[in-house]
Amino acid sequence: MIVAGYCVLNEADWLELSIRSIYEAVDKIIIVEGAERNFWFSCSPDGLSVDGTEEVIRNYPDTGKKIVYIKHGWVDWQGDLRNVYLSMLPPQCWFLLIDGDEIYERQELAFAFSKVESPEFRNFNSFSFRCIVFQNDIYHGGFIQHIVPPKLFRITPGVDVGCSWLQRDRREGSDDGIHIRPVIRADISDVILYHFGFARNWTRLLNRDIWLFKYLVSRKEFETASRRFGVDKEFLLSMEDSKLKDFMLSLHPLYLLRTQGGPMRYSAPVYEGDYPFEKEIIEKRWNEIKDKEVQCLI
């Protein structure tokens, strides 16, 4: 059995294509919707999406009755959302960790599932793929320099399952408790994950940076935050929520130039490779979302 797990919040941009890319290759899809409390400025009062994510999920043609949708709401950290679908996994299965802005080429994903069943990979329990990251739009980007964290996991009885290093709970005195122990990892470099997380409208990019600022400060990761935003610890601690939006705009005036054809926020080469669907499908979706704003109350 192959189970895919999503944690989603405001993922209406790319979620339908993401689900479509994996639907035929998996047996079950668990989608958990919710938010960390420090992302309050871009959520409903219940900690849910405000961009039509629920409509995308409910309107998907689930002909195989594969999709389980859970509206969870507020959590203290994102790992709590992941624990919801991890608790629903059968004792023995394959688990695909996927985000709402990640898309696969369907035949490649099916190939990956068949490959990990071969004797060559029998002793491995986690698998990584290559990753193409699109920057600022669908026309710029390329392979990142490293293989992404594990995305596919072999679940067996008695094994602590895990997800991604991005979701570990780093609070003092806590056990992250969500990664496979021990990790026996293999890289499958001929399968590509297409990441559209930075192919967004300017408000989404702004929200992402505001959330990152609050996330790092709340976890006292001051060195990382100082390096990322170019300010010292005292500035980080003194920043008021009401001033965060203007601060981010002062760092990245290209947010405001985005809809005026300004230069890219992130420097990336022109992308000349393949897409997970026909280019016309990706372009149509991009044209629908590139100027669509979402809620930002901060």
VOBA-1610 file (N, C-alpha, C; in pm, whole numbers, padded with zeros to 5 digits, always signed):
BEGIN
Met+00085-00119+00000Met+00000+00000+00000Met+00088+00124+00000Ile+00048+00226-00077Ile+00121+00352-00085Ile+00029+00463-00037Val+00073+00536+00067Val-00005+00645+00124Val+00072+00775+00106Ala+00005+00880+00061Ala+00065+01013+00051Ala+00006+01103+00158Gly+00090+01190+00216Gly+00044+01278+00322Gly+00078+01424+00293Tyr-00024+01510+00300Tyr-00007+01655+00286Tyr-00041+01724+00418Cys+00035+01829+00451Cys-00008+01931+00546Cys-00026+02059+00465Val-00144+02118+00469Val-00171+02230+00380Val-00221+02351+00456Leu-00187+02467+00405Leu-00242+02595+00447Leu-00225+02692+00331Asn-00334+02746+00281Asn-00329+02838+00168Asn-00250+02780+00051Glu-00289+02662+00008Glu-00218+02592-00099Glu-00300+02583-00227Ala-00396+02674-00244Ala-00483+02666-00361Ala-00408+02685-00493Asp-00292+02751-00488Asp-00220+02781-00612Asp-00188+02656-00693Trp-00122+02559-00630Trp-00068+02444-00703Trp-00124+02309-00657Leu-00213+02309-00558Leu-00255+02183-00496Leu-00327+02090-00593Glu-00413+02143-00677Glu-00487+02055-00768Glu-00393+01980-00861Leu-00292+02048-00915Leu-00197+01980-01003Leu-00110+01883-00924Ser-00078+01918-00800Ser+00000+01827-00717Ser-00075+01697-00694Ile-00202+01707-00654Ile-00282+01586-00633Ile-00294+01507-00762Arg-00320+01577-00871Arg-00336+01509-00999Arg-00210+01432-01038Ser-00094+01485-01000Ser+00032+01422-01040Ser+00058+01290-00967Ile-00004+01271-00850Ile+00022+01148-00773Ile-00099+01057-00764Tyr-00215+01104-00805Tyr-00341+01035-00774Tyr-00342+00890-00821Glu-00300+00865-00943Glu-00306+00730-00998Glu-00198+00639-00941Ala-00093+00698-00883Ala+00021+00618-00837Ala+00011+00574-00692Val-00084+00632-00616Val-00094+00599-00474Val-00230+00537-00444Asp-00240+00475-00326Asp-00365+00411-00285Asp-00450+00499-00195Lys-00385+00593-00126Lys-00458+00677-00031Lys-00386+00810-00017Ile-00463+00918-00003Ile-00407+01052+00014Ile-00471+01114+00138Ile-00388+01147+00237Ile-00437+01210+00360Ile-00395+01357+00357Ile-00492+01447+00364Ile-00465+01591+00361Ile-00508+01651+00494Val-00413+01708+00567Val-00441+01770+00697Val-00421+01921+00682Glu-00526+01997+00713Glu-00519+02142+00700Glu-00510+02206+00838Gly-00417+02300+00852Gly-00401+02369+00979Gly-00283+02464+00974Ala-00257+02530+01087Ala-00153+02632+01089Ala-00088+02641+01225Glu+00041+02674+01225Glu+00107+02714+01348Glu+00047+02846+01396Arg+00043+02863+01526Arg-00021+02983+01582Arg+00052+03112+01542Asn+00181+03104+01514Asn+00251+03227+01476Asn+00233+03261+01328Phe+00139+03193+01262Phe+00103+03227+01124Phe-00039+03284+01121Trp-00082+03341+01235Trp-00219+03388+01250Trp-00258+03492+01147Phe-00162+03569+01097Phe-00192+03682+01010Phe-00236+03640+00870Ser-00230+03512+00840Ser-00268+03467+00706Ser-00367+03352+00712Cys-00446+03345+00820Cys-00538+03232+00842Cys-00676+03282+00879Ser-00769+03189+00880Ser-00900+03216+00938Ser-00888+03212+01090Pro-00991+03256+01163Pro-00985+03250+01310Pro-00968+03108+01364Asp-00997+03008+01282Asp-00983+02868+01324Asp-00849+02807+01283Gly-00759+02888+01226Gly-00630+02835+01182Gly-00639+02758+01052Leu-00727+02800+00963Leu-00746+02732+00835Leu-00719+02829+00720Ser-00722+02778+00599Ser-00686+02856+00480Ser-00789+02964+00449Val-00743+03066+00378Val-00832+03175+00335Val-00824+03198+00184Asp-00765+03103+00112Asp-00744+03124-00032Asp-00821+03025-00119Gly-00912+02949-00062Gly-00987+02852-00141Gly-00929+02713-00143Thr-00837+02684-00052Thr-00777+02550-00047Thr-00883+02442-00026Glu-00976+02465+00065Glu-01080+02364+00090Glu-01160+02335-00036Glu-01193+02438-00112Glu-01270+02418-00235Glu-01192+02333-00335Val-01060+02357-00344Val-00978+02276-00434Val-00986+02129-00396Ile-00976+02101-00267Ile-00978+01962-00220Ile-01115+01899-00243Arg-01220+01969-00204Arg-01355+01911-00214Arg-01401+01898-00359Asn-01349+01981-00447Asn-01389+01976-00587Asn-01305+01880-00670Tyr-01201+01823-00610Tyr-01118+01730-00687Tyr-01199+01605-00719Pro-01194+01557-00843Pro-01271+01438-00881Pro-01212+01310-00822Asp-01247+01282-00699Asp-01192+01168-00625Asp-01266+01040-00663Thr-01248+01000-00787Thr-01323+00885-00839Thr-01285+00755-00769Gly-01161+00749-00720Gly-01116+00628-00653Gly-01138+00628-00504Lys-01205+00734-00452Lys-01231+00746-00308Lys-01102+00729-00228Lys-00999+00800-00271Lys-00868+00787-00208Lys-00839+00897-00106Ile-00909+01010-00115Ile-00871+01129-00039Ile-00941+01134+00096Val-00862+01151+00201Val-00913+01175+00337Val-00873+01318+00374Tyr-00971+01402+00399Tyr-00946+01544+00426Tyr-00981+01575+00571Ile-00883+01630+00645Ile-00900+01659+00787Ile-00875+01807+00811Lys-00977+01878+00858Lys-00962+02019+00894Lys-00923+02026+01042His-00795+02045+01067His-00743+02035+01204His-00738+02170+01274Gly-00688+02273+01206Gly-00678+02405+01267Gly-00546+02428+01339Trp-00552+02504+01447Trp-00431+02553+01513Trp-00347+02443+01576Val-00214+02459+01563Val-00117+02375+01634Val-00004+02466+01682Asp+00075+02416+01776Asp+00189+02493+01826Asp+00308+02486+01732Trp+00321+02375+01662Trp+00429+02364+01562Trp+00385+02265+01455Gln+00442+02278+01337Gln+00391+02205+01221Gln+00401+02054+01236Gly+00497+02009+01314Gly+00509+01865+01335Gly+00383+01804+01393Asp+00305+01883+01469Asp+00179+01831+01523Asp+00081+01797+01412Leu+00083+01873+01304Leu-00002+01840+01190Leu+00043+01711+01124Arg+00173+01696+01111Arg+00224+01573+01050Arg+00188+01451+01134Asn+00189+01468+01265Asn+00155+01355+01351Asn+00013+01306+01329Val-00075+01394+01279Val-00213+01351+01253Val-00216+01243+01147Tyr-00150+01267+01033Tyr-00156+01163+00930Tyr-00062+01047+00959Leu+00046+01073+01031Leu+00134+00961+01067Leu+00061+00860+01156Ser-00028+00910+01241Ser-00103+00820+01328Ser-00204+00735+01252Met-00232+00773+01127Met-00332+00702+01047Met-00270+00600+00952Leu-00138+00591+00950Leu-00074+00498+00857Leu-00093+00354+00902Pro-00111+00263+00807Pro-00112+00121+00844Pro+00026+00079+00893Pro+00037-00032+00964Pro+00165-00071+01024Pro+00272-00105+00921Gln+00233-00130+00798Gln+00332-00162+00695Gln+00284-00103+00563Cys+00360-00006+00511Cys+00320+00059+00387Cys+00437+00143+00336Trp+00418+00202+00219Trp+00506+00307+00170Trp+00438+00441+00199Phe+00518+00539+00241Phe+00461+00671+00272Phe+00533+00777+00191Leu+00457+00858+00115Leu+00510+00967+00035Leu+00480+01099+00105Leu+00582+01168+00149Leu+00569+01301+00209Leu+00565+01403+00095Ile+00460+01482+00088Ile+00448+01576-00022Ile+00383+01705+00026Asp+00425+01817-00031Asp+00366+01947-00002Asp+00275+01989-00117Gly+00190+02086-00090Gly+00093+02129-00190Gly+00151+02203-00307Asp+00279+02240-00300Asp+00344+02306-00413Asp+00447+02216-00480Glu+00440+02085-00453Glu+00531+01988-00513Glu+00455+01901-00613Ile+00513+01887-00732Ile+00446+01814-00840Ile+00545+01715-00901Tyr+00495+01597-00933Tyr+00577+01494-00997Tyr+00527+01468-01139Glu+00616+01418-01221Glu+00575+01362-01349Glu+00523+01223-01319Arg+00402+01193-01361Arg+00333+01073-01312Arg+00406+00943-01343Gln+00460+00932-01461Gln+00529+00808-01497Gln+00657+00792-01416Glu+00726+00903-01388Glu+00847+00894-01307Glu+00816+00848-01165Leu+00706+00898-01109Leu+00671+00859-00973Leu+00636+00711-00967Ala+00561+00664-01065Ala+00529+00521-01070Ala+00656+00438-01083Phe+00752+00489-01160Phe+00881+00422-01174Phe+00953+00415-01040Ala+00948+00523-00962Ala+01013+00524-00831Ala+00954+00418-00739Phe+00822+00407-00739Phe+00757+00308-00653Phe+00795+00165-00691Ser+00811+00142-00820Ser+00851+00007-00862Ser+00998-00018-00832Lys+01079+00087-00843Lys+01223+00071-00822Lys+01256+00039-00677Val+01188+00102-00582Val+01221+00079-00442Val+01181-00061-00396Glu+01100-00130-00474Glu+01063-00268-00442Glu+01166-00369-00492Ser+01264-00322-00568Ser+01363-00412-00625Ser+01464-00456-00520Pro+01532-00569-00541Pro+01633-00617-00445Pro+01742-00514-00416Glu+01771-00428-00513Glu+01875-00327-00496Glu+01849-00235-00377Phe+01722-00210-00348Phe+01686-00114-00242Phe+01617-00180-00123Arg+01626-00309-00113Arg+01552-00381-00010Arg+01591-00339+00132Asn+01715-00300+00152Asn+01763-00269+00286Asn+01756-00120+00321Phe+01691-00039+00237Phe+01678+00104+00263Phe+01536+00135+00310Asn+01524+00238+00395Asn+01390+00274+00443Asn+01351+00418+00415Ser+01436+00495+00349Ser+01400+00631+00309Ser+01469+00665+00178Phe+01400+00746+00097Phe+01447+00771-00039Phe+01429+00918-00075Ser+01530+00971-00143Ser+01527+01110-00189Ser+01528+01114-00341Phe+01476+01225-00395Phe+01474+01246-00540Phe+01550+01374-00573Arg+01576+01395-00699Arg+01630+01524-00742Arg+01519+01628-00739Cys+01558+01755-00734Cys+01456+01860-00718Cys+01487+01979-00808Ile+01387+02021-00883Ile+01393+02146-00958Ile+01312+02250-00883Val+01373+02363-00852Val+01305+02471-00781Val+01283+02587-00878Phe+01158+02627-00894Phe+01126+02744-00976Phe+01131+02868-00888Gln+01191+02975-00940Gln+01213+03096-00862Gln+01136+03212-00920Asn+01039+03261-00845Asn+00964+03381-00876Asn+00859+03364-00984Asp+00882+03271-01077Asp+00782+03239-01178Asp+00812+03099-01230Ile+00747+03059-01338Ile+00769+02923-01391Ile+00874+02922-01501Tyr+00937+03035-01524Tyr+01032+03046-01636Tyr+01177+03055-01590His+01200+03058-01460His+01335+03065-01406His+01350+02961-01296Gly+01469+02902-01288Gly+01496+02802-01186Gly+01583+02690-01240Gly+01595+02585-01164Gly+01677+02472-01206Gly+01700+02378-01090Phe+01789+02280-01110Phe+01819+02184-01005Phe+01887+02253-00888Ile+01845+02221-00767Ile+01918+02268-00651Ile+02044+02185-00637Gln+02137+02232-00557Gln+02270+02172-00553Gln+02273+02040-00479His+02172+02011-00400His+02175+01887-00322His+02045+01811-00343Ile+02052+01682-00321Ile+01932+01600-00323Ile+01842+01642-00207Val+01713+01649-00230Val+01621+01694-00125Val+01617+01594-00010Pro+01570+01640+00109Pro+01551+01545+00219Pro+01459+01431+00177Pro+01463+01321+00249Pro+01381+01204+00210Pro+01235+01239+00190Lys+01176+01182+00087Lys+01036+01204+00054Lys+00954+01076+00055Leu+01019+00964+00042Leu+00949+00835+00038Leu+01005+00746+00148Phe+00915+00685+00227Phe+00956+00609+00344Phe+00893+00470+00344Arg+00973+00374+00385Arg+00922+00238+00405Arg+00880+00225+00551Ile+00750+00208+00573Ile+00696+00199+00709Ile+00686+00052+00748Thr+00748+00016+00858Thr+00742-00120+00909Thr+00710-00116+01058Pro+00657-00221+01115Pro+00621-00220+01257Pro+00740-00187+01346Gly+00717-00101+01443Gly+00820-00068+01540Gly+00920+00037+01498Val+00902+00095+01379Val+00995+00197+01331Val+00932+00334+01350Asp+01007+00427+01410Asp+00959+00565+01420Asp+00967+00627+01282Val+00855+00669+01230Val+00855+00727+01096Val+00888+00875+01105Gly+00947+00925+01001Gly+00980+01065+01001Gly+00955+01130+00870Cys+00977+01257+00869Cys+00942+01333+00751Cys+01064+01405+00700Ser+01075+01530+00734Ser+01180+01613+00678Ser+01250+01687+00791Trp+01376+01716+00772Trp+01449+01791+00874Trp+01382+01926+00899Leu+01305+01976+00803Leu+01239+02105+00821Leu+01131+02101+00928Gln+01087+01981+00965Gln+00975+01970+01058Gln+01016+01923+01196Arg+01142+01912+01223Arg+01181+01869+01357Arg+01147+01976+01460Asp+01107+01931+01576Asp+01077+02022+01686Asp+01208+02055+01756Arg+01251+02180+01746Arg+01380+02218+01801Arg+01368+02285+01938Arg+01251+02280+01996Arg+01235+02343+02127Arg+01322+02273+02230Glu+01376+02351+02322Glu+01468+02297+02422Glu+01401+02187+02504Gly+01472+02076+02518Gly+01422+01968+02600Gly+01319+01879+02535Ser+01294+01898+02405Ser+01192+01818+02338Ser+01256+01720+02242Asp+01181+01616+02212Asp+01226+01514+02117Asp+01148+01532+01990Asp+01217+01553+01877Asp+01143+01577+01753Asp+01053+01460+01717Gly+01101+01338+01736Gly+01016+01220+01731Gly+00949+01190+01600Ile+00995+01249+01489Ile+00921+01229+01366Ile+01007+01180+01250His+01129+01141+01277His+01209+01090+01165His+01244+00944+01186Ile+01270+00875+01077Ile+01298+00732+01086Ile+01428+00709+01163Arg+01425+00617+01254Arg+01545+00579+01329Arg+01564+00429+01313Pro+01676+00383+01265Pro+01781+00462+01201Pro+01744+00494+01056Val+01796+00605+01005Val+01774+00641+00866Val+01872+00564+00779Ile+01820+00485+00689Ile+01902+00414+00591Ile+01854+00463+00455Arg+01922+00563+00404Arg+01871+00643+00293Arg+01939+00609+00162Ala+01860+00615+00055Ala+01912+00602-00081Ala+01859+00717-00165Asp+01939+00762-00261Asp+01899+00868-00353Asp+01860+00807-00487Ile+01744+00845-00536Ile+01699+00801-00668Ile+01706+00923-00759Ser+01817+00939-00826Ser+01845+01064-00897Ser+01774+01075-01031Asp+01712+00967-01079Asp+01643+00976-01207Asp+01493+01003-01190Val+01451+01041-01070Val+01314+01087-01045Val+01322+01232-00998Ile+01240+01319-01056Ile+01248+01462-01028Ile+01123+01510-00954Leu+01145+01586-00848Leu+01040+01658-00779Leu+01044+01803-00828Tyr+00933+01853-00878Tyr+00924+01991-00927Tyr+00861+02077-00817His+00938+02174-00769His+00896+02254-00653His+00855+02394-00700Phe+00726+02427-00680Phe+00672+02555-00724Phe+00648+02651-00608Gly+00711+02625-00493Gly+00685+02704-00374Gly+00723+02851-00386Phe+00815+02884-00476Phe+00854+03023-00496Phe+00794+03082-00623Ala+00712+03006-00693Ala+00637+03057-00809Ala+00502+03102-00756Arg+00500+03218-00695Arg+00383+03269-00624Arg+00360+03416-00659Asn+00246+03469-00617Asn+00226+03613-00626Asn+00301+03681-00512Trp+00314+03811-00520Trp+00402+03881-00426Trp+00353+03873-00282Thr+00221+03871-00262Thr+00171+03864-00125Thr+00209+03733-00059Arg+00206+03624-00134Arg+00244+03494-00079Arg+00391+03493-00038Leu+00478+03553-00121Leu+00620+03559-00086Leu+00642+03646+00038Leu+00566+03754+00046Leu+00575+03841+00163Leu+00531+03765+00288Asn+00420+03695+00281Asn+00372+03617+00395Asn+00474+03512+00438Arg+00538+03449+00341Arg+00637+03347+00373Arg+00751+03406+00456Asp+00798+03524+00419Asp+00910+03583+00492Asp+00867+03633+00630Ile+00746+03687+00640Ile+00697+03728+00772Ile+00687+03608+00864Trp+00631+03499+00812Trp+00621+03377+00893Trp+00759+03328+00934Leu+00856+03327+00841Leu+00990+03279+00873Leu+01053+03363+00983Phe+01035+03495+00976Phe+01087+03584+01080Phe+01030+03544+01216Lys+00898+03530+01225Lys+00833+03498+01352Lys+00870+03357+01398Tyr+00882+03267+01303Tyr+00917+03128+01335Tyr+01055+03121+01401Leu+01154+03186+01339Leu+01290+03180+01391Leu+01302+03250+01526Val+01238+03365+01540Val+01245+03438+01666Val+01176+03360+01777Ser+01060+03301+01748Ser+00987+03226+01851Ser+01066+03106+01900Arg+01153+03052+01816Arg+01235+02937+01854Arg+01376+02977+01896Lys+01396+03108+01910Lys+01523+03164+01958Lys+01640+03125+01869Glu+01613+03111+01741Glu+01720+03083+01645Glu+01771+03216+01590Phe+01832+03293+01680Phe+01868+03431+01648Phe+01980+03440+01545Glu+02074+03348+01552Glu+02185+03352+01456Glu+02133+03333+01314Thr+02045+03235+01296Thr+01988+03211+01163Thr+01906+03331+01118Ala+01824+03385+01207Ala+01740+03499+01172Ala+01824+03622+01139Ser+01930+03645+01215Ser+02017+03760+01188Ser+02083+03749+01052Arg+02127+03629+01020Arg+02190+03606+00890Arg+02089+03622+00776Arg+01968+03575+00797Arg+01866+03579+00692Arg+01817+03720+00666Phe+01800+03801+00773Phe+01737+03932+00757Phe+01832+04049+00778Gly+01958+04020+00814Gly+02058+04125+00821Gly+02042+04220+00937Val+01988+04173+01049Val+01971+04257+01167Val+02022+04181+01290Asp+02047+04254+01400Asp+02102+04188+01518Asp+01991+04134+01609Lys+02032+04064+01713Lys+01937+03999+01804Lys+01845+04101+01871Glu+01901+04215+01912Glu+01820+04315+01979Glu+01708+04366+01888Phe+01740+04383+01761Phe+01638+04427+01665Phe+01531+04320+01650Leu+01573+04194+01641Leu+01477+04084+01626Leu+01378+04083+01741Leu+01429+04099+01863Leu+01343+04091+01981Leu+01253+04212+01996Ser+01294+04325+01941Ser+01215+04448+01959Ser+01112+04469+01849Met+01117+04389+01744Met+01026+04409+01631Met+00881+04383+01671Glu+00795+04480+01644Glu+00652+04467+01673Glu+00580+04411+01550Asp+00476+04333+01575Asp+00400+04275+01464Asp+00350+04382+01367Ser+00307+04495+01421Ser+00249+04600+01337Ser+00350+04660+01240Lys+00480+04640+01267Lys+00583+04698+01182Lys+00650+04595+01090Leu+00611+04468+01103Leu+00680+04362+01028Leu+00662+04375+00877Lys+00541+04406+00835Lys+00515+04414+00691Lys+00602+04522+00627Asp+00606+04641+00687Asp+00687+04750+00632Asp+00835+04714+00635Phe+00878+04643+00740Phe+01018+04602+00747Phe+01052+04509+00632Met+00967+04411+00605Met+00993+04318+00495Met+00994+04390+00361Leu+00903+04484+00343Leu+00899+04557+00217Leu+01024+04644+00200Ser+01079+04693+00310Ser+01202+04771+00300Ser+01320+04684+00260Leu+01317+04556+00301Leu+01422+04463+00263Leu+01408+04420+00118His+01284+04401+00075His+01257+04344-00057His+01160+04433-00134Pro+01205+04549-00183Pro+01114+04634-00260Pro+01062+04567-00386Leu+01124+04455-00426Leu+01079+04387-00547Leu+00942+04325-00529Tyr+00897+04310-00403Tyr+00758+04268-00384Tyr+00665+04364-00459Leu+00696+04493-00448Leu+00610+04594-00507Leu+00627+04604-00658Leu+00741+04559-00708Leu+00767+04565-00852Leu+00715+04442-00925Arg+00678+04343-00849Arg+00643+04215-00909Arg+00538+04228-01018Thr+00430+04299-00992Thr+00323+04310-01090Thr+00352+04416-01194Gln+00467+04483-01184Gln+00506+04584-01281Gln+00622+04536-01368Gly+00645+04407-01367Gly+00751+04353-01451Gly+00890+04379-01398Gly+00903+04398-01267Gly+01032+04427-01208Gly+01124+04306-01212Pro+01250+04325-01175Pro+01345+04213-01175Pro+01307+04108-01072Met+01361+03990-01087Met+01328+03880-00998Met+01378+03905-00857Arg+01301+03860-00760Arg+01345+03869-00622Arg+01461+03775-00597Tyr+01455+03656-00656Tyr+01563+03560-00643Tyr+01633+03549-00778Ser+01764+03547-00777Ser+01840+03533-00900Ser+01840+03387-00942Ala+01796+03359-01063Ala+01792+03221-01112Ala+01802+03223-01263Pro+01861+03120-01322Pro+01874+03116-01467Pro+01740+03089-01534Val+01734+03118-01662Val+01616+03084-01741Val+01602+02932-01744Tyr+01482+02884-01718Tyr+01458+02740-01715Tyr+01424+02691-01855Glu+01496+02590-01900Glu+01477+02537-02035Glu+01445+02388-02035Gly+01411+02333-01919Gly+01385+02190-01910Gly+01238+02155-01927Asp+01207+02031-01892Asp+01070+01982-01901Asp+00990+02024-01778Tyr+00859+02010-01790Tyr+00767+02035-01680Tyr+00695+01904-01646Pro+00636+01895-01526Pro+00569+01769-01488Pro+00441+01744-01567Phe+00379+01849-01619Phe+00268+01839-01713Phe+00306+01914-01840Glu+00220+01910-01940Glu+00245+01990-02059Glu+00264+02136-02019Lys+00355+02205-02085Lys+00387+02342-02048Lys+00262+02431-02051Glu+00171+02404-02143Glu+00050+02486-02153Glu-00034+02477-02026Ile-00037+02359-01963Ile-00112+02342-01838Ile-00049+02423-01725Ile+00084+02416-01715Ile+00154+02492-01611Ile+00138+02642-01635Glu+00150+02686-01760Glu+00135+02828-01792Glu-00005+02878-01760Lys-00105+02799-01792Lys-00243+02838-01763Lys-00262+02860-01613Arg-00209+02768-01534Arg-00222+02783-01389Arg-00146+02905-01340Trp-00025+02926-01391Trp+00055+03040-01349Trp-00017+03171-01380Asn-00077+03182-01496Asn-00148+03304-01532Asn-00269+03329-01444Glu-00324+03222-01387Glu-00439+03236-01297Glu-00398+03285-01158Ile-00275+03257-01118Ile-00237+03285-00978Ile-00138+03399-00962Lys-00071+03442-01068Lys+00045+03529-01049Lys+00010+03665-00989Asp-00111+03715-01012Asp-00149+03845-00958Asp-00258+03834-00851Lys-00288+03712-00808Lys-00393+03691-00709Lys-00335+03705-00569Glu-00386+03798-00491Glu-00336+03820-00356Glu-00413+03734-00256Val-00348+03708-00143Val-00414+03639-00032Val-00403+03726+00092Gln-00470+03685+00196Gln-00482+03765+00316Gln-00346+03789+00383Cys-00324+03913+00423Cys-00208+03947+00506Cys-00253+04058+00601Leu-00272+04025+00728Leu-00329+04118+00825Leu-00224+04190+00908Ile-00100+04156+00892Ile+00002+04206+00983Ile+00046+04347+00947
//
